[in-house]
Amino acid sequence: MNIHIEKVSKKFGRLWALEEISLKLETGQVVGVLGANGAGKTTLLNCLAGIVTPSQGRIYYDGEVFHRGKLGLRRRLMFLPDFPMAFARMNVLQHIAMCIRLYDRAEPDADNVARILDQLNILALAGMPLGMMSRGQLYKACLAGLLVVDPELWILDEPLASGMDPMGIAYFKQQARLATTRGRTVVYTTQILEIAEKFSDRICVLDHGGLRLTGKAGELWGGDGKQSLEDVLVNLRERDVAE
């Protein structure tokens, strides 16, 4: 899915959480959105998912203007927040079944569902109520729903700091990379720069609600081994302080 963000701003009270973000993202990419706390990362993802409506500007998916009322477009994407909302009394299989119905998907192959749950190490917990799970287990359960639905656009807020164990994170990264080969687009936020450098096809850096830097991974810091993504962010902050 091609994404065009055109001068998107979002205001909460007197605070501008986003200010005129303009960005084009091509299909088949893993896009890492980085920035300090309060930079606007989660607000941007909420706008992309239709959770909140931009105060100004527009978002286009494959050339079509997006808003929360367009269910056809919303079924082409799925948003997974860092603390997923789930029905506490539902178990994992019921949650996946609900996702399938909401996204109007055909009944999935049972072996594939079992394989996903096994890779996430929650197959034995398939009948456990979601309200009894740890944070990491709950995130895995909701991630399983996303993987089964396999929307065109994956939107994930801090999946690398979700409470998942290293094997769960590795499986997510593997599946996200495979998804891009099927033409999926993956947009995620993170504060873990070492992973972002290697995992992302494109990096977008937000600061004080504005898009400060964007480009292919490696281009933002030269790719010559003399600088890291951490150096780029530190230098950006130091320039802000100097100004």
Sine and cosine of phi, psi and omega as CSV:
sin_phi,cos_phi,sin_psi,cos_psi,sin_omega,cos_omega
0.00,0.00,0.81,-0.59,0.09,-1.00
-0.99,0.13,0.69,-0.73,-0.07,-1.00
-0.87,-0.50,0.76,-0.65,0.09,-1.00
-0.80,-0.59,0.92,-0.39,0.06,-1.00
-0.98,-0.19,0.88,-0.48,-0.13,-0.99
-0.89,-0.45,0.97,-0.25,0.08,-1.00
0.74,0.67,0.76,0.65,-0.03,-1.00
-0.99,0.14,0.80,-0.60,0.09,-1.00
-0.79,-0.62,0.50,-0.87,0.05,-1.00
-0.65,-0.76,0.80,-0.60,-0.03,-1.00
-0.90,-0.45,0.75,-0.66,0.12,-0.99
-0.90,-0.43,0.96,-0.28,-0.08,-1.00
0.90,0.44,-0.87,-0.50,0.02,-1.00
-1.00,-0.09,-0.06,1.00,-0.09,-1.00
-0.99,-0.13,0.80,-0.60,0.13,-0.99
-1.00,0.02,0.97,-0.25,0.02,-1.00
-0.97,0.25,-0.51,0.86,0.09,-1.00
-0.73,-0.69,0.62,-0.79,0.01,-1.00
-0.72,-0.69,0.96,-0.27,0.11,-0.99
0.76,0.65,0.86,0.52,0.09,-1.00
-0.98,0.18,0.83,-0.55,0.09,-1.00
-0.81,-0.59,0.78,-0.63,-0.13,-0.99
-0.30,-0.95,0.63,-0.77,0.11,-0.99
-0.86,-0.51,0.77,-0.63,0.00,-1.00
-0.84,-0.54,0.79,-0.62,0.00,-1.00
-1.00,0.07,0.42,-0.91,0.00,-1.00
-0.91,0.42,0.42,-0.91,0.08,-1.00
0.98,0.21,0.51,0.86,0.01,-1.00
-0.81,-0.58,0.47,-0.88,0.24,-0.97
-0.99,-0.17,0.89,-0.47,-0.10,-0.99
-0.91,-0.41,0.87,-0.49,0.04,-1.00
-0.99,-0.12,0.80,-0.60,0.03,-1.00
-0.96,-0.26,0.88,-0.47,-0.11,-0.99
-0.86,-0.50,0.27,-0.96,0.04,-1.00
0.42,-0.91,0.28,-0.96,0.01,-1.00
-0.92,0.38,0.22,-0.98,0.11,-0.99
-0.84,0.55,0.73,-0.68,0.00,-1.00
0.99,0.14,0.16,0.99,-0.04,-1.00
-0.96,0.27,-0.33,0.94,-0.01,-1.00
0.92,-0.40,0.13,0.99,-0.08,-1.00
-0.87,0.49,-0.80,0.59,-0.04,-1.00
-0.91,0.41,-0.61,0.80,0.04,-1.00
-0.88,0.47,-0.65,0.76,0.03,-1.00
-0.88,0.47,-0.70,0.71,0.02,-1.00
-0.90,0.43,-0.63,0.78,0.04,-1.00
-0.88,0.47,-0.59,0.81,0.06,-1.00
-0.93,0.38,-0.68,0.73,0.01,-1.00
-0.89,0.46,-0.55,0.84,-0.04,-1.00
-1.00,0.04,-0.17,0.98,-0.04,-1.00
0.99,0.11,0.20,0.98,0.04,-1.00
-0.94,0.33,-0.65,0.76,0.11,-0.99
-0.81,-0.58,0.40,-0.91,0.00,-1.00
-0.98,-0.20,0.75,-0.66,0.04,-1.00
-0.85,0.53,0.61,-0.80,0.09,-1.00
-0.95,0.32,-0.53,0.85,0.04,-1.00
-0.57,-0.82,0.38,-0.92,0.07,-1.00
1.00,0.04,0.06,-1.00,-0.06,-1.00
-0.67,-0.74,0.41,-0.91,0.11,-0.99
-0.87,-0.50,0.74,-0.67,0.01,-1.00
-0.89,-0.46,0.72,-0.69,0.15,-0.99
-0.92,-0.40,0.89,-0.47,-0.08,-1.00
0.75,0.66,0.66,0.75,0.08,-1.00
0.99,0.10,-0.07,1.00,-0.02,-1.00
-0.98,-0.21,0.75,-0.67,0.02,-1.00
-0.89,0.45,0.74,-0.68,-0.05,-1.00
-0.97,-0.23,0.68,-0.73,0.26,-0.97
-0.49,-0.87,0.26,-0.97,-0.17,-0.99
-0.88,0.47,-0.34,0.94,0.00,-1.00
-0.98,0.20,-0.20,0.98,-0.02,-1.00
-1.00,0.03,1.00,0.01,-0.09,-1.00
-0.91,0.42,-0.53,0.85,0.03,-1.00
-0.87,0.49,-0.68,0.73,0.05,-1.00
-0.95,0.33,-0.62,0.78,-0.02,-1.00
-0.91,0.43,-0.49,0.87,0.04,-1.00
-0.97,0.24,-0.10,1.00,0.06,-1.00
-1.00,-0.06,-0.03,1.00,0.00,-1.00
-0.67,-0.74,0.36,-0.93,0.12,-0.99
-0.63,-0.78,0.68,-0.73,-0.01,-1.00
-0.94,-0.35,0.77,-0.63,0.06,-1.00
-0.87,-0.50,0.98,-0.22,0.00,-1.00
-0.95,0.30,0.19,-0.98,-0.04,-1.00
-0.93,0.38,-0.48,0.88,0.13,-0.99
-0.88,-0.48,1.00,-0.01,-0.11,-0.99
-0.88,0.48,0.62,-0.78,0.12,-0.99
-1.00,0.05,0.76,-0.65,-0.03,-1.00
-0.51,-0.86,0.40,-0.92,0.07,-1.00
-0.98,0.21,0.90,-0.44,-0.17,-0.99
-0.87,0.50,-0.53,0.85,-0.06,-1.00
-1.00,0.10,-0.23,0.97,0.05,-1.00
-0.96,0.28,0.52,-0.85,0.16,-0.99
-0.99,-0.13,-0.01,-1.00,-0.09,-1.00
-0.87,0.50,-0.73,0.68,-0.04,-1.00
-0.91,0.42,-0.60,0.80,0.04,-1.00
-0.92,0.39,-0.61,0.80,0.04,-1.00
-0.90,0.44,-0.70,0.71,0.01,-1.00
-0.89,0.45,-0.66,0.75,0.03,-1.00
-0.88,0.47,-0.63,0.78,0.04,-1.00
-0.90,0.44,-0.69,0.73,0.03,-1.00
-0.87,0.50,-0.66,0.75,0.00,-1.00
-0.89,0.47,-0.67,0.74,0.00,-1.00
-0.93,0.37,-0.69,0.72,-0.02,-1.00
-0.89,0.46,-0.58,0.81,-0.04,-1.00
-1.00,-0.10,0.13,0.99,0.09,-1.00
0.81,0.58,0.69,0.72,0.02,-1.00
-1.00,-0.06,0.39,-0.92,0.10,-0.99
-0.94,0.33,0.37,-0.93,0.02,-1.00
-0.85,0.53,0.78,-0.63,-0.05,-1.00
-0.97,0.25,0.30,-0.95,0.10,-1.00
-0.94,0.34,0.82,-0.58,-0.08,-1.00
-0.87,0.49,-0.60,0.80,0.00,-1.00
-0.91,0.41,-0.59,0.81,0.02,-1.00
-0.92,0.39,-0.67,0.75,0.05,-1.00
-0.88,0.48,-0.71,0.70,0.01,-1.00
-0.88,0.47,-0.62,0.79,0.00,-1.00
-0.90,0.43,-0.67,0.74,0.02,-1.00
-0.89,0.45,-0.72,0.69,-0.01,-1.00
-0.90,0.43,-0.60,0.80,0.01,-1.00
-0.92,0.40,-0.68,0.73,0.01,-1.00
-0.90,0.43,-0.51,0.86,0.04,-1.00
-1.00,0.07,-0.02,1.00,0.02,-1.00
0.89,0.46,0.60,0.80,0.07,-1.00
-0.78,-0.62,0.26,0.96,0.02,-1.00
-0.87,0.49,-0.64,0.76,0.01,-1.00
-0.93,0.36,-0.25,0.97,-0.03,-1.00
-0.97,-0.23,0.23,0.97,-0.11,-0.99
-0.85,0.52,-0.48,0.88,-0.02,-1.00
-0.99,-0.14,0.07,1.00,-0.05,-1.00
-0.99,0.16,0.69,-0.72,0.10,-1.00
-0.86,0.51,0.66,-0.75,-0.04,-1.00
-0.88,0.48,-0.50,0.86,-0.01,-1.00
-0.93,0.38,-0.24,0.97,0.01,-1.00
-0.99,-0.14,-0.01,1.00,-0.08,-1.00
-1.00,0.04,0.39,-0.92,0.16,-0.99
-0.95,0.33,0.19,-0.98,0.00,-1.00
-0.86,0.51,-0.71,0.70,-0.01,-1.00
-0.90,0.44,-0.65,0.76,0.02,-1.00
-0.91,0.41,-0.65,0.76,0.02,-1.00
-0.89,0.46,-0.67,0.74,0.01,-1.00
-0.89,0.46,-0.66,0.75,0.03,-1.00
-0.88,0.47,-0.65,0.76,0.00,-1.00
-0.88,0.48,-0.69,0.72,0.00,-1.00
-0.95,0.32,-0.58,0.82,0.09,-1.00
-0.89,0.45,-0.61,0.79,0.05,-1.00
-0.87,0.50,-0.64,0.77,0.06,-1.00
-0.87,0.49,-0.67,0.74,0.03,-1.00
-0.90,0.44,-0.69,0.72,-0.04,-1.00
-0.91,0.42,-0.60,0.80,0.02,-1.00
-0.94,0.35,-0.68,0.73,0.02,-1.00
-0.93,0.37,-0.65,0.76,0.01,-1.00
0.80,0.60,0.89,0.46,0.00,-1.00
-0.94,0.34,0.19,-0.98,0.00,-1.00
-0.95,0.32,-0.51,0.86,0.00,-1.00
-0.83,-0.56,0.87,-0.50,0.09,-1.00
-0.99,-0.16,0.80,-0.60,0.05,-1.00
-0.84,-0.54,0.88,-0.47,-0.09,-1.00
-0.73,-0.68,0.78,-0.62,0.02,-1.00
-0.99,-0.14,0.92,-0.40,0.05,-1.00
0.80,0.60,0.78,0.63,0.03,-1.00
-0.91,0.42,-0.40,0.91,-0.03,-1.00
-0.99,0.12,-0.16,0.99,0.04,-1.00
-0.83,-0.56,0.60,0.80,-0.13,-0.99
-1.00,-0.06,-0.04,1.00,-0.09,-1.00
1.00,-0.08,-0.10,0.99,0.05,-1.00
-0.92,0.39,0.52,-0.86,0.06,-1.00
-0.97,0.24,0.19,-0.98,-0.05,-1.00
-0.82,0.57,-0.59,0.81,0.00,-1.00
-0.93,0.36,-0.60,0.80,0.05,-1.00
-0.91,0.41,-0.67,0.74,0.03,-1.00
-0.91,0.43,-0.67,0.74,0.01,-1.00
-0.89,0.46,-0.63,0.77,0.01,-1.00
-0.93,0.37,-0.64,0.76,0.07,-1.00
-0.86,0.51,-0.74,0.67,-0.02,-1.00
-0.88,0.47,-0.66,0.75,0.02,-1.00
-0.88,0.47,-0.72,0.69,-0.04,-1.00
-0.94,0.35,-0.58,0.82,0.05,-1.00
-0.90,0.43,-0.68,0.74,0.01,-1.00
-0.91,0.42,-0.67,0.74,0.05,-1.00
-0.90,0.43,-0.58,0.81,-0.01,-1.00
-0.88,0.48,-0.60,0.80,0.00,-1.00
-0.91,0.42,-0.47,0.88,0.05,-1.00
-0.94,0.33,-0.31,0.95,0.07,-1.00
-0.99,-0.10,0.15,0.99,0.03,-1.00
1.00,0.03,0.20,0.98,0.06,-1.00
-0.98,0.18,0.41,-0.91,0.09,-1.00
-0.89,-0.45,0.74,-0.67,-0.05,-1.00
-0.88,-0.48,0.87,-0.49,0.05,-1.00
-0.89,-0.46,0.83,-0.55,-0.06,-1.00
-0.61,-0.79,0.41,-0.91,0.11,-0.99
-0.96,-0.29,0.44,-0.90,0.06,-1.00
-0.29,-0.96,0.38,-0.93,0.16,-0.99
-0.93,-0.37,0.01,1.00,-0.05,-1.00
-1.00,-0.05,1.00,-0.05,-0.19,-0.98
-0.93,0.37,-0.57,0.82,-0.05,-1.00
-0.88,0.47,-0.62,0.78,0.03,-1.00
-0.96,0.26,-0.66,0.75,-0.02,-1.00
-0.85,0.53,-0.63,0.78,-0.02,-1.00
-0.87,0.49,-0.65,0.76,-0.09,-1.00
-1.00,-0.02,-0.47,0.88,-0.15,-0.99
-1.00,0.00,-0.52,0.85,-0.15,-0.99
-1.00,0.05,0.63,-0.78,0.18,-0.98
-0.99,0.16,-0.52,0.86,-0.03,-1.00
-0.63,-0.78,0.59,-0.81,0.00,-1.00
-0.90,-0.44,0.70,-0.71,0.12,-0.99
-0.83,-0.56,0.83,-0.56,-0.03,-1.00
-0.95,-0.32,0.87,-0.49,0.07,-1.00
-0.98,-0.19,0.51,-0.86,0.05,-1.00
-0.44,-0.90,0.83,-0.56,-0.02,-1.00
0.77,0.63,0.66,0.75,0.09,-1.00
0.99,0.14,-0.03,1.00,-0.01,-1.00
-0.92,-0.40,0.44,-0.90,0.09,-1.00
-0.99,0.11,0.93,-0.38,-0.11,-0.99
-1.00,-0.10,-0.61,0.80,-0.02,-1.00
-0.57,-0.82,0.56,-0.83,0.13,-0.99
-0.41,-0.91,0.56,-0.83,0.01,-1.00
0.19,-0.98,0.04,-1.00,0.03,-1.00
-0.91,0.41,0.54,-0.84,0.02,-1.00
-0.84,0.55,0.78,-0.63,-0.03,-1.00
0.98,-0.21,-0.57,0.82,-0.02,-1.00
-0.93,0.36,-0.54,0.84,-0.08,-1.00
-0.93,0.37,-0.40,0.92,-0.01,-1.00
-0.82,-0.58,0.35,0.93,0.16,-0.99
1.00,0.01,-0.52,0.85,0.02,-1.00
0.93,0.37,0.29,0.96,-0.04,-1.00
-0.99,-0.16,0.10,0.99,0.01,-1.00
0.99,0.14,-0.11,0.99,-0.03,-1.00
-1.00,0.03,-0.32,0.95,0.01,-1.00
-0.75,-0.66,0.41,-0.91,0.08,-1.00
-0.86,-0.52,0.16,-0.99,0.06,-1.00
-0.89,0.46,-0.56,0.83,0.06,-1.00
-0.88,0.48,-0.66,0.75,0.03,-1.00
-0.87,0.49,-0.65,0.76,0.00,-1.00
-0.88,0.48,-0.72,0.69,-0.03,-1.00
-0.93,0.37,-0.63,0.78,0.03,-1.00
-0.90,0.43,-0.70,0.72,0.00,-1.00
-0.90,0.44,-0.61,0.79,0.03,-1.00
-0.89,0.45,-0.70,0.72,0.01,-1.00
-0.92,0.40,-0.63,0.77,0.01,-1.00
-0.90,0.43,-0.61,0.80,0.05,-1.00
-0.91,0.41,-0.61,0.79,0.03,-1.00
-0.89,0.46,-0.68,0.74,-0.01,-1.00
-0.91,0.42,-0.65,0.76,-0.02,-1.00
-0.91,0.40,-0.56,0.83,-0.01,-1.00
-0.97,0.24,0.00,0.00,0.00,0.00
